[in-house]
Amino acid sequence: MRILFCGVGAIGSTAAVLCRNLEATLVFIDFDRVESKNLLAQAFVKPSVGKNKAEALKLQLLNLHGVKAEAFGVRVTRDNVAALCANADLLVDCFDNQASRLLLSDFARTAGKPLVHGALAADGTFGLVRWDERFVPDAEDTAGQATCEGGAHLPLIGQLGATLARVVQDFVKHGTRRDAMVSLVAVTPTAS
Amino acid sequence: MATLNITYNGLSSDLPLELDGHVSDGDVRRIALEVVRSGGAPGLHIAHLREDAFVHYVVDRFRGPRGDERIYLRPKVPFGA
């Protein structure tokens, strides 16, 4: 099984680390590079600063026991989404912008690929895990609205990453597609 | 009987709601504002909650495992940007 993590920033890197026990090849896609400030809330280490995020996460996970990982250090576009995602058995959307999420959603619906989204509210107090068949992006209050910045919301990022990883594991092991709402006081399953 | 769940500022509260018929999203926001201000939402009493506190919030509606109606008032998750 090949699981593609699309975007390995705060949510993607956290969820991916918690999927390292799966009998699967974990594939990371991200064009961005690791900055020092990312070490606060993302699963990278100091020697990764300056490296491509996808490549850095792959190298870190290959240090662990029995993990299979691959990396593509590119931006997902309409021209390459099919080539990047064609061999995936599961897509995990952890992008930080709505355009990329919609692009991935369009591809998954056309290609019939299972896709699950994980996302945070801007104030870092709430998150969603939602399968693509129920995915409707919330409208932005202002164009280009920021999601949470830096490491200020790490506990909620951890809770969301763990919930997303659990949903991925349930899909891999049982084929279930469970959604969840995530807050600092509760993780509430909402659909499957 | 429906259940209204309100998530605000990292806290979350469930409260039972008697509904005669369909309640609009605007009504849900107004009800939530009154209940939170009055202390009717367990663990979520904010007497001076701003009038516009829930203006940009999303109303999600689900059916519970026994067919009961569950309404969630939650912050937007703008999926990035």
Interface residues (C-beta under 8 A of the other chain):
Chain A: F95 D96 N97 Q98 S100 R101 H117 A119 L120 A121 A122 D123 T125 F126 G127 L128 P137 D138 A139 E140 D141 A143 G144 Q145 A146 T147 L156 M181 S183 L184 V185 A186 T188 T190 A191
Chain B: N5 T7 Y8 N9 G10 L11 S12 H56 V58 D60 F62 Y72 R74 P75 K76 V77 P78 F79 G80 A81
